[in-house]
Every structure is written in C-alpha cells, then in structure tokens.
Amino acid sequence: MEILESQNKDYGFYGTAALHGRGKAGAKWKAAFLWVAAAMPSWSAENIRDFLDGRPGRHLADELHCRGNMAKISPESWFRTMYEFAVETGIADKTPELELRLKADAEFRKAVESAGAAEDIYWKILNGLPSEEKDTPYTAALREHVSDRIARIRLLLYDL
C-alpha cells in the first residue's frame, strides 16, 4: 500500500507527533499509517490518511508518545474509534461487522474474566481438601471434578 503524506502537518497525528518527536514525525507517520492499514485492511490509503489527519490521529500520536512504539498499541483498543470515524465519514461499509466484533470481543473478555475467577475458586476447593490418603468417595469425586474443571479452564485460557 502506498503511504500518503499528511495533509495536516500542523495538527492531527503528524503535528502532534512532531510536537512529541523532535523531528521524527515522518518515521512515526509511516509506522502509524502501516499500523492502521493492518488494523483496517479494507480502508483505502486516503481513508487512513484522513483518519490520521483528524482528531483520532492526534490522540493516537499522544498514545504513541506514552507507549514509545506503535507495536505496543493494541489495535483492539482503537476499533471503537476507527468504527466511529468510519460512520462519521461514510465509509462504514468498509468495516463490515466491526460493531458485532466489538460486542463479541467484549463478551469474550467477560468470559475470560469469569473463567479466571472460577479457576481461583476451584483451586481454593482443591487446596481445602484433606490429603488423598484421607479421601472419602465424595472427596475423591470432588477432587477429580475440580481437577478436570481446572484443566478445562486452562485449556480455554492458555491454549487459544
């Protein structure tokens, strides 16, 4: 993809990066341009330039200044802003199903949180059981059940 030059070198991403970057705005522009292109592959070079030249670009440059590197900025944290920009500028058709993706990602985060909380509880149960030598049929079955649940949660959380 061709990296277009900024049409707003006083404000937007470029202007803010220039304020923060001591003359390195061009390199930061290129990195940000490629970052947005990777996050929104259906956007044209003009769409990306317009995004970076506007208010969202200014805020992205501020975040870049805080984090120090575009690789440290999560595109997922910017999807809402990108979607709003797409709606405002009439290019929402170039971000198909992004609204649903945002909802699904939020639900997924909740599920991960819940699974982590369940794992903590299962560990409390397991650690509270008497030693295996003193197991009753109930505690043996509970130990097996809890161990199975912990294994399933770990599979869900860590083997995705």
Backbone torsions as a table, in degrees:
resi	resn	phi	psi	omega
1	MET	NA	137.3	176.4
2	GLU	-72.1	133.0	177.3
3	ILE	-92.4	112.5	-178.6
4	LEU	-80.3	151.5	175.7
5	GLU	-76.6	153.6	176.4
6	SER	-65.7	143.8	171.9
7	GLN	-104.6	11.2	-177.1
8	ASN	-143.6	66.2	-174.1
9	LYS	-75.7	-5.5	177.9
10	ASP	-93.6	-27.3	-177.2
11	TYR	-131.1	-153.5	178.4
12	GLY	55.6	-157.2	-179.0
13	PHE	-63.5	-49.5	-173.5
14	TYR	-60.4	-48.5	-178.4
15	GLY	-64.1	-40.6	179.5
16	THR	-70.0	-40.5	177.4
17	ALA	-63.4	-36.4	178.2
18	ALA	-65.2	-38.4	177.0
19	LEU	-63.3	-39.9	-176.9
20	HIS	-86.1	-24.2	-163.4
21	GLY	-103.4	-0.1	178.9
22	ARG	50.6	55.4	173.9
23	GLY	87.2	5.7	-178.6
24	LYS	-103.6	20.8	-175.2
25	ALA	-62.3	-35.8	-178.6
26	GLY	-62.0	-45.3	179.3
27	ALA	-67.3	-38.3	179.1
28	LYS	-68.4	-37.4	176.8
29	TRP	-59.4	-47.6	-178.9
30	LYS	-60.6	-46.0	179.7
31	ALA	-62.0	-42.8	179.9
32	ALA	-67.1	-40.0	179.7
33	PHE	-59.8	-47.2	179.6
34	LEU	-67.1	-34.9	178.5
35	TRP	-63.4	-47.4	178.7
36	VAL	-65.3	-39.9	179.7
37	ALA	-60.9	-39.4	178.9
38	ALA	-70.2	-36.9	-179.5
39	ALA	-73.4	-34.7	-176.9
40	MET	-127.4	71.9	-174.5
41	PRO	-62.8	-17.9	-179.7
42	SER	-85.9	-8.8	179.4
43	TRP	-78.5	143.5	175.9
44	SER	-77.0	167.4	176.9
45	ALA	-59.9	-36.0	178.6
46	GLU	-66.6	-40.1	177.2
47	ASN	-61.1	-43.1	-179.6
48	ILE	-65.0	-45.2	178.9
49	ARG	-60.6	-44.1	-179.9
50	ASP	-63.7	-39.0	177.1
51	PHE	-61.5	-48.3	-178.6
52	LEU	-69.4	-31.0	-179.6
53	ASP	-76.1	-13.9	-176.7
54	GLY	-96.8	-168.3	179.7
55	ARG	-55.2	-43.8	179.2
56	PRO	-60.1	-35.5	178.3
57	GLY	-63.6	-39.1	178.0
58	ARG	-61.4	-43.5	179.8
59	HIS	-69.5	-35.0	176.7
60	LEU	-64.8	-39.7	177.1
61	ALA	-64.2	-37.5	175.9
62	ASP	-62.6	-43.6	179.2
63	GLU	-66.1	-39.2	176.6
64	LEU	-59.2	-42.9	178.9
65	HIS	-60.2	-41.5	-179.6
66	CYS	-69.9	-39.2	-174.6
67	ARG	-90.5	-25.4	176.0
68	GLY	88.4	-12.3	-175.6
69	ASN	-161.6	137.3	179.9
70	MET	-61.6	-30.8	-179.3
71	ALA	-64.3	-19.9	-179.7
72	LYS	-89.2	-0.2	179.5
73	ILE	-101.9	124.7	-178.4
74	SER	-80.5	121.7	176.2
75	PRO	-58.2	-33.3	-179.3
76	GLU	-58.4	-34.3	180.0
77	SER	-72.6	-11.4	-179.3
78	TRP	-108.4	-4.5	-177.7
79	PHE	-58.6	-40.9	179.8
80	ARG	-60.5	-46.5	179.7
81	THR	-62.6	-42.2	179.4
82	MET	-64.6	-41.1	178.6
83	TYR	-63.8	-45.0	178.8
84	GLU	-61.4	-40.9	176.7
85	PHE	-61.3	-43.1	-179.4
86	ALA	-61.6	-40.6	178.6
87	VAL	-67.3	-47.0	-179.3
88	GLU	-59.1	-36.6	-174.5
89	THR	-98.3	2.2	176.0
90	GLY	78.9	22.0	178.1
91	ILE	-114.3	22.3	-178.2
92	ALA	-59.3	-27.3	177.8
93	ASP	-64.7	-16.6	178.5
94	LYS	-88.7	0.7	177.3
95	THR	-126.0	59.9	-174.7
96	PRO	-60.6	135.9	174.5
97	GLU	62.1	15.8	179.8
98	LEU	-64.6	-38.4	179.2
99	GLU	-60.5	-42.6	178.0
100	LEU	-67.4	-37.4	177.5
101	ARG	-61.5	-42.1	179.0
102	LEU	-61.0	-43.3	178.5
103	LYS	-64.5	-44.6	179.7
104	ALA	-63.2	-41.4	178.4
105	ASP	-62.8	-39.2	178.2
106	ALA	-64.5	-42.7	178.3
107	GLU	-65.4	-38.1	178.8
108	PHE	-63.3	-42.8	177.9
109	ARG	-60.3	-40.4	177.5
110	LYS	-63.3	-41.8	-179.3
111	ALA	-63.9	-41.3	178.5
112	VAL	-63.3	-43.0	177.5
113	GLU	-60.3	-46.0	-179.8
114	SER	-64.3	-41.2	179.3
115	ALA	-64.6	-39.7	177.2
116	GLY	-63.9	-40.8	178.0
117	ALA	-65.5	-40.7	178.2
118	ALA	-63.5	-41.1	178.7
119	GLU	-60.1	-43.2	178.1
120	ASP	-58.5	-42.8	180.0
121	ILE	-66.2	-43.3	179.0
122	TYR	-60.7	-39.3	178.2
123	TRP	-64.1	-39.1	177.1
124	LYS	-61.2	-42.2	178.1
125	ILE	-61.8	-50.8	-176.7
126	LEU	-60.5	-43.4	-179.0
127	ASN	-70.9	-21.0	-179.9
128	GLY	-87.8	-9.2	-179.4
129	LEU	-75.5	151.9	176.0
130	PRO	-68.2	167.2	179.8
131	SER	-58.1	157.0	-175.7
132	GLU	-61.5	-27.3	179.2
133	GLU	-64.2	-26.9	-177.4
134	LYS	-100.7	13.2	-179.1
135	ASP	-62.8	139.1	167.7
136	THR	-96.8	171.1	176.5
137	PRO	-55.8	-37.7	179.4
138	TYR	-66.2	-49.1	-177.3
139	THR	-66.8	-32.5	176.7
140	ALA	-64.7	-44.2	178.4
141	ALA	-66.2	-39.7	177.9
142	LEU	-64.3	-43.2	178.6
143	ARG	-59.4	-43.5	179.7
144	GLU	-65.6	-44.3	179.6
145	HIS	-61.2	-48.6	-177.6
146	VAL	-65.0	-42.4	178.9
147	SER	-61.6	-40.7	177.4
148	ASP	-62.7	-44.3	-179.7
149	ARG	-63.9	-41.8	178.2
150	ILE	-61.6	-42.6	179.0
151	ALA	-62.4	-41.1	179.1
152	ARG	-66.6	-41.2	178.7
153	ILE	-63.6	-43.9	179.6
154	ARG	-63.2	-37.4	176.4
155	LEU	-61.7	-45.0	179.9
156	LEU	-63.9	-48.1	-172.6
157	LEU	-79.8	-35.5	-168.6
158	TYR	-112.2	-12.9	-178.4
159	ASP	-111.8	25.5	179.2
160	LEU	-74.3	NA	NA
